[in-house]
Amino acid sequence: MPTISSAGIGSGLDIEGIISGLMNAERIPLQRITDERQSINTKLSIYGVIKNSFPSCKRLQPSSPN
């Protein structure tokens, strides 16, 4: 089925520009979600490193007399 590539030719509107702008605007929330997910993954990774470091620190700590 052939497509019409001269959108807006009679109206003088930049239909392709408008559609492109709308598509870019739709991507913004997706990009924010992707950025947020990356930030959360980084925080979880740091948390894991810190959590796994505590047993090592506890072994190095001198035992206190009771």
Secondary structure as UniProt FT lines:
FT   TURN            7..11
FT   HELIX           15..60
//
